[in-house]
Amino acid sequence: MRSIEMIVAMAENGVIGRDGDLPWRLSGDLRHFKRLTTGHSLLMGRRTWESLPGVLPKRRHIVLSRNVSRNAPLPTSLVHAGSIAEAVEYFLESAGAGERLFAIGGAGIYEQVWDLSSELHLTRVHAQVEGDTYFPSLDLRHWFKRDSQRHEVDDRNDYPFTIEHWTRDQDPTEVDVSTCGDVGWEPIRRLLADFALQVQVSEPGRPIPATFWGEPEAGIRGDVVFARDDTPIHSLLHEACHAILVDDERRADLDIDAGGDQQEEDAVCVLQMLLADRLPGVGRKRVAADMDAWGYSFLAGSATGFLERDAVAAWDLLRNRLGADVLATISSRNPGSEPASVEPADESRGGQRRLRSPNSTNADELADVQNLRPEPGAEEHGA
Ligand SMILES: NC(=O)c1ccc[n+]([C@@H]2O[C@H](COP(=O)([O-])OP(=O)(O)OC[C@H]3O[C@@H](n4cnc5c(N)ncnc54)[C@H](OP(=O)(O)O)[C@@H]3O)[C@@H](O)[C@H]2O)c1
């Protein structure tokens, strides 16, 4: 069966609407909406229909209402459906080849079609915006980010925003990331030894001790990083970087959960990309791509965007904890061909957030902090 694709623009505090309208002017996002939906069907709630300037050209409109006669009658060019089931049935019976069904809101519609949807076109508006309509719970643990593209503020766009494309239920075995087995254990051992860390390798199929995210992700206990051939290199580096950034007392206590605050988590993500340059055949670009594929999520839209544009606070923490000289050595030491990184100059929002991890069991316990829609006025929490 063809499934539903959701398309939404959401502020950092979950707001999607205000006073029956959009609370921003983002012509870049409207262009994206038009490009994606033209030639297809739109499924919307009655209030979203009323918020539109009129019938959108070259798109079939299916408007949900439980009582069309009580509310303003719908134009005859629209299709009225009294329930989601009726709307989907109508679409399946009438859609042409290749025609897609986009749920375009509002809040209740997203909530009702969430389980029927396999794709999410999510525009993250990088601002806290006042409003009265919120996106419902956004739990992306079983979703996979395919693509993201950041757009900056200009005279036609009130806020910076990032357009992300997510698909549901990506099989983790299909995510092609570099693994420790690809790199080989000798270079890994040498790298970790520079930071007084050891690696303990489990045999294929054997458990990985002290893994927070679940196998095949790496584990950490004291100064030992646990991994297997199929452990993604980004995961091994992530756990190692936690151990590198804590003091001796905290390192001695490390066991499964590295703890630390959001700034430290952000710094770990920066450091793991820098240290990837010291592994032959890996490099920061590869690890950044692997992080995106694995489900790390950054307000800057991608791991590379975060490293280059949005990690000022993380660099500060790295400088404080490692010392400027050590950091300069790490960030410039590059056995591959990539240039040394340039620290971002603009103000950092930080905001690294790890949304999901394939095969994770411990991650399930993080459902609360991974719910992206904070209560109005509440701070976001990172994993
Ligand atoms: N940022 C974005 O991407 C985005 C997207 C869409 C909308 N918005 C904004 O969100 C606001 C409107 O959204 P909203 O959440 O208030 O309203 P809405 O979801 O668009 O419409 C709600 C109405 O839809 C009908 N409805 C809902 N579920 C139904 C079902 N299962 N069966 C039959 N009818 C059903 C009911 O209409 P009746 O009352 O007629 O029965 C209900 O009152 C506006 O501010 C709009 O600009 C933003």
PDBQT file of the ligand as one rigid body, heavy atoms in Angstrom, charges set to zero:
ROOT
HETATM    1  N1  LIG A 401       3.642  24.629  10.272  1.00  0.00    +0.000 N 
HETATM    2  C1  LIG A 401       3.007  23.761   9.520  1.00  0.00    +0.000 C 
HETATM    3  O1  LIG A 401       3.615  22.978   8.779  1.00  0.00    +0.000 OA
HETATM    4  C2  LIG A 401       1.503  23.721   9.569  1.00  0.00    +0.000 A 
HETATM    5  C3  LIG A 401       0.816  22.755   8.834  1.00  0.00    +0.000 A 
HETATM    6  C4  LIG A 401      -0.565  22.739   8.918  1.00  0.00    +0.000 A 
HETATM    7  C5  LIG A 401      -1.235  23.646   9.702  1.00  0.00    +0.000 A 
HETATM    8  N2  LIG A 401      -0.519  24.582  10.387  1.00  0.00    +0.000 N 
HETATM    9  C6  LIG A 401      -1.198  25.540  11.237  1.00  0.00    +0.000 C 
HETATM   10  O2  LIG A 401      -1.945  24.802  12.192  1.00  0.00    +0.000 OA
HETATM   11  C7  LIG A 401      -3.186  25.483  12.470  1.00  0.00    +0.000 C 
HETATM   12  C8  LIG A 401      -4.357  24.622  12.070  1.00  0.00    +0.000 C 
HETATM   13  O3  LIG A 401      -4.213  23.314  12.616  1.00  0.00    +0.000 OA
HETATM   14  P1  LIG A 401      -5.162  22.738  13.738  1.00  0.00    +0.000 P 
HETATM   15  O4  LIG A 401      -4.441  21.673  14.433  1.00  0.00    +0.000 OA
HETATM   16  O5  LIG A 401      -5.681  23.866  14.568  1.00  0.00    +0.000 OA
HETATM   17  O6  LIG A 401      -6.423  22.203  12.928  1.00  0.00    +0.000 OA
HETATM   18  P2  LIG A 401      -6.556  21.099  11.765  1.00  0.00    +0.000 P 
HETATM   19  O7  LIG A 401      -5.944  19.819  12.211  1.00  0.00    +0.000 OA
HETATM   20  O8  LIG A 401      -6.113  21.662  10.488  1.00  0.00    +0.000 OA
HETATM   21  O9  LIG A 401      -8.116  20.955  11.690  1.00  0.00    +0.000 OA
HETATM   22  C9  LIG A 401      -8.833  20.370  12.754  1.00  0.00    +0.000 C 
HETATM   23  C10 LIG A 401     -10.171  19.962  12.234  1.00  0.00    +0.000 C 
HETATM   24  O10 LIG A 401     -10.049  18.891  11.317  1.00  0.00    +0.000 OA
HETATM   25  C11 LIG A 401     -11.161  18.037  11.408  1.00  0.00    +0.000 C 
HETATM   26  N3  LIG A 401     -10.722  16.708  11.793  1.00  0.00    +0.000 N 
HETATM   27  C12 LIG A 401      -9.625  16.359  12.500  1.00  0.00    +0.000 A 
HETATM   28  N4  LIG A 401      -9.536  15.007  12.617  1.00  0.00    +0.000 NA
HETATM   29  C13 LIG A 401     -10.585  14.508  11.955  1.00  0.00    +0.000 A 
HETATM   30  C14 LIG A 401     -11.056  13.195  11.717  1.00  0.00    +0.000 A 
HETATM   31  N5  LIG A 401     -10.388  12.109  12.171  1.00  0.00    +0.000 N 
HETATM   32  N6  LIG A 401     -12.198  13.044  11.030  1.00  0.00    +0.000 NA
HETATM   33  C15 LIG A 401     -12.874  14.104  10.554  1.00  0.00    +0.000 A 
HETATM   34  N7  LIG A 401     -12.487  15.377  10.741  1.00  0.00    +0.000 NA
HETATM   35  C16 LIG A 401     -11.369  15.567  11.439  1.00  0.00    +0.000 A 
HETATM   36  C17 LIG A 401     -12.091  18.662  12.428  1.00  0.00    +0.000 C 
HETATM   37  O11 LIG A 401     -12.888  19.555  11.689  1.00  0.00    +0.000 OA
HETATM   38  P3  LIG A 401     -14.414  19.954  12.108  1.00  0.00    +0.000 P 
HETATM   39  O12 LIG A 401     -14.252  20.819  13.289  1.00  0.00    +0.000 OA
HETATM   40  O13 LIG A 401     -14.938  20.664  10.894  1.00  0.00    +0.000 OA
HETATM   41  O14 LIG A 401     -15.118  18.658  12.378  1.00  0.00    +0.000 OA
HETATM   42  C18 LIG A 401     -11.118  19.414  13.298  1.00  0.00    +0.000 C 
HETATM   43  O15 LIG A 401     -11.715  20.473  14.029  1.00  0.00    +0.000 OA
HETATM   44  C19 LIG A 401      -3.111  26.769  11.674  1.00  0.00    +0.000 C 
HETATM   45  O16 LIG A 401      -2.531  27.764  12.482  1.00  0.00    +0.000 OA
HETATM   46  C20 LIG A 401      -2.211  26.405  10.535  1.00  0.00    +0.000 C 
HETATM   47  O17 LIG A 401      -1.588  27.550   9.964  1.00  0.00    +0.000 OA
HETATM   48  C21 LIG A 401       0.823  24.622  10.335  1.00  0.00    +0.000 A 
ENDROOT
TORSDOF 0
